[in-house]
Amino acid sequence: MTAPVLVLVDHTQAGAVRAPVRELLTLARELAGPAGVHAAWAVDGVEPSADVVAELAALGATHVHRLVADADLHLSAVLAEALASLLDATGADLLLAVSSFENKEAAARLAVSTGAGVVTDADGLARVDGRYVAAKTVFAGTWTTSCAVTAPLAIVTVKPNSVQPSTVDGGTAQVGEHVVTVSDKARRVALVERTERPASGRPDLGSASVVVAGGRGTEGDFSVVEQLADVLGGAVGATRVATDEGWIGHDAQIGQTGVTIAPRLYVGVGVSGAVHHRGGMQASGTIVAVNSDPDAPIFEIADFGVVGDLFTVIPQAVEEIRRLKG
Ligand SMILES: Cc1cc2nc3c(=O)[nH]c(=O)nc-3n(C[C@H](O)[C@H](O)[C@H](O)COP(=O)(O)OP(=O)(O)OC[C@H]3O[C@@H](n4cnc5c(N)ncnc54)[C@H](O)[C@@H]3O)c2cc1C
């Protein structure tokens, strides 16, 4: 195999590499041949610092491309054109991106324009008999499927928490600039304003490796849910009941009509485990449930369950975790 693997590097406005990108680079390193791993950094007002380049190199990137366009790279049409140009220039046969709404939109546009095969929300990827084969769970985590890309170019978006990130010793990356002139078609939408939401200090719900979710059982008091999330370094999620009641914002809703998550650890606190909620969390690695009703459906899918009052159980758990952490 001679083609390199291209990885789209999601980064914050402060210039930090987002955590799931580390997983992508680890995966790319395993799949790439001697042609190496090329990282694409969209220069949208934020440049990759020397520390960031060193971090990308330690994760296996052999090249870092500063992607510069004469239009706003936050727009999926612009990003898709810029990536198409970079794929062409590098000769990469695989583009990996984190499964976010924005990246999936860009991936779809890119697949249409390049004739690539696209798989979204993969949780694994291998090269089998010369083809990229992605693993993905479907139907609320009840089935695992393998999707082989049959086109010469593969675009795969990977769900956070799918790969254990690792680094290599002594890696160095060549930094270059790739300048793109985008078409009038891609300029049909202009971004007029963009405001980053104030950070809560907790990880992003969609990519967090630990999520503590609260339901109706909290009766609107999310303080215990937040305490457990904070002691575990996790994100706070909720059921639709809790968001509809206004106990927490709608962006915290997990489920069929909310966010789909696959953390390594999910803790459901006063959550019944209704089918619409399960649809968004059933693919979690380990599921823990705290519920006063021993017949609550969530116990059917839980790896560990505690039957009890959450206002008694959770503070005890928080205290014990704090004690163990010293
Ligand atoms: C079209 C459609 C889409 C939907 N989409 C979503 C979605 O995306 N996400 C979602 O979450 N829901 C969704 N719903 C709603 C879903 O069907 C359920 O109504 C909802 O998930 C239930 O939320 P809950 O578990 O908080 O509440 P409940 O089902 O009322 O469960 C509360 C649980 O808390 C337990 N409890 C009560 N007090 C305590 C206590 N002190 N200690 C411990 N446990 C206690 C109870 O035993 C109970 O099991 C959707 C519904 C429809 C019709």
The ligand as an ORCA input file, in Angstrom:
! r2SCAN-3c Opt
* xyz 0 1
  C     -41.124     10.338     19.763
  C     -40.468     10.318     21.135
  C     -39.131     10.612     21.203
  C     -38.492     10.604     22.449
  N     -37.158     10.885     22.514
  C     -36.530     10.793     23.704
  C     -35.110     11.011     23.815
  O     -34.420     11.343     22.846
  N     -34.525     10.870     25.022
  C     -35.229     10.517     26.137
  O     -34.610     10.400     27.227
  N     -36.550     10.324     26.065
  C     -37.219     10.458     24.893
  N     -38.573     10.273     24.856
  C     -39.279     10.070     26.131
  C     -39.148      8.643     26.614
  O     -40.122      7.838     25.992
  C     -39.341      8.578     28.148
  O     -40.578      9.198     28.493
  C     -38.216      9.253     28.936
  O     -36.976      8.798     28.494
  C     -38.356      8.902     30.417
  O     -37.483      9.690     31.162
  P     -37.091      9.303     32.648
  O     -36.404      7.986     32.633
  O     -36.405     10.481     33.199
  O     -38.509      9.240     33.389
  P     -39.356      8.022     33.884
  O     -39.622      7.062     32.802
  O     -40.532      8.608     34.584
  O     -38.414      7.307     34.923
  C     -37.993      7.867     36.126
  C     -37.307      6.784     36.927
  O     -36.770      7.327     38.090
  C     -36.904      6.351     39.127
  N     -36.888      7.078     40.392
  C     -37.829      7.913     40.894
  N     -37.413      8.418     42.073
  C     -36.192      7.892     42.310
  C     -35.252      8.048     43.366
  N     -35.472      8.878     44.380
  N     -34.120      7.342     43.306
  C     -33.854      6.502     42.279
  N     -34.707      6.343     41.247
  C     -35.859      7.029     41.267
  C     -38.209      5.669     38.822
  O     -38.249      4.379     39.425
  C     -38.211      5.629     37.315
  O     -37.695      4.407     36.840
  C     -39.221     10.285     23.633
  C     -40.586      9.998     23.517
  C     -41.208     10.016     22.299
  C     -42.662      9.690     22.211
*
